[in-house]
Amino acid sequence: MYAIIETGGKQYRVQKDDVFQVEKINAKVGDEITFDKVVAICDDNLKVGKPYLDGYKVTSEVMEQGKGKKIIVFKYKAKKDYRKKNGHRQPYTAVKILSIGLDNVSSEDKKAEIKTNKSESATADNDVKVSMSMKKDELLAIAENANINISKKATKQEIIDAINGTN
């Protein structure tokens, strides 16, 4: 069984007990990290997400924090007496994969949680304070969410008055 996870802008093919290096993660040695961005999982058949699989996770343990091999960055321009030499050591986190599998929370529970978060954000949009410092596009979006019909050619002050109910 293997999984393809995404972390640090890169994708990694991992199996149980693999030890590999990823971009630096702020965690101490011995900490447990959960990768939720699972792109694909293959046990007997391949499951691919769009872009990620819901309900799957990869659990790992931090083995080491370190710096990679030094590379030399040398800039040079011919006939201009320009030479610049720099060194760089990329920080990394070495992790060991402990388990690959389903998350304890079902996808239905996650969908219900997402719906409640969306309804909370919708009520939060209704309580937005409008001001002249806001952009016209933002004001038009607030008016549209409040089901207020107003022309796109209206001035900012006219839009604010319409939102506040002052005409």
Stockholm file with secondary structure:
# STOCKHOLM 1.0

chainA/1-167         MYAIIETGGKQYRVQKDDVFQVEKINAKVGDEITFDKVVAICDDNLKVGKPYLDGYKVTSEVMEQGKGKKIIVFKYKAKKDYRKKNGHRQPYTAVKILSIGLDNVSSEDKKAEIKTNKSESATADNDVKVSMSMKKDELLAIAENANINISKKATKQEIIDAINGTN
#=GR chainA/1-167 SS CEEEEEETTEEEEEETTCEEEEECCSCCTTCEEEECCEEEEESSSEEECSSSCTTEEEEEEEEEEEECCCEEEEEEETTTTEEEEEEECCEEEEEEEEEEEECSSCHHHHHHHHHHHHHHHHHHHHTCCCCTTSCHHHHHHHHHHTTCCCCTTSCHHHHHHHHHTCC
#=GC SS_cons         CEEEEEETTEEEEEETTCEEEEECCSCCTTCEEEECCEEEEESSSEEECSSSCTTEEEEEEEEEEEECCCEEEEEEETTTTEEEEEEECCEEEEEEEEEEEECSSCHHHHHHHHHHHHHHHHHHHHTCCCCTTSCHHHHHHHHHHTTCCCCTTSCHHHHHHHHHTCC
//
